[in-house]
Amino acid sequence: MKEIYVDYVDYNLWANRRMIETFSTLPDEQLVATIVSSFPSVQKTFLHIWDAETLWLKRLKGISPTEIPSKAFVGDNAAVFSNLLNASQSFLEFVEAQPELFFEKSMFFRTISYGEQTQKAYEMIHHCMNHSTMHRGQLIMMGRQLGIEKFPPTDFGFFLRGKAK
């Protein structure tokens, strides 16, 4: 199981990098422009992915945060991108460092919105990575509205084929 989740979290970092490389080509004004989606701008969507990865990693470490990380965020788009990549890298390093038995461990935590929860570690990791994938899909839709015509492939199979070379 560890190998599966190391690959999945490594994929997440790779896909986030590809999305950030693509959106870094846009001017800052476009990244904060209002677009109808789950979150009202590209920047807020990237912040949400950063929030989720940061919160889930803390929960996996036995910490139940009480604040959304981006609530206190002040910075430009480069800082948003840097924070997300750092969170994704930290998530990968954490998962790589865990023993095989960790993934089946039941974890107790409190969420900000839904109170006390218990889940297996692998379920928490899977949920978080799937969540990031869903929002990257939304970012593609938002990017197309902002004029980005071509996105790099970001699917898991493409990542695995590239890794096998």
Sequence and secondary structure as in RCSB ss.txt:
>XXXX:A:sequence
MKEIYVDYVDYNLWANRRMIETFSTLPDEQLVATIVSSFPSVQKTFLHIWDAETLWLKRLKGISPTEIPSKAFVG
DNAAVFSNLLNASQSFLEFVEAQPELFFEKSMFFRTISYGEQTQKAYEMIHHCMNHSTMHRGQLIMMGRQLGIEK
FPPTDFGFFLRGKAK
>XXXX:A:secstr
 HHHHHHHHHHHHHHHHHHHHHHTTS HHHHTS  SSSSSSHHHHHHHHHHHHHHHHHHHTT   SS GGGG   
 HHHHHHHHHHHHHHHHHHHHHS GGGGG EEEEEETTTEEEEEEHHHHHHHHHHHHHHHHHHHHHHHHHTT   
     HHHHHHHHH 
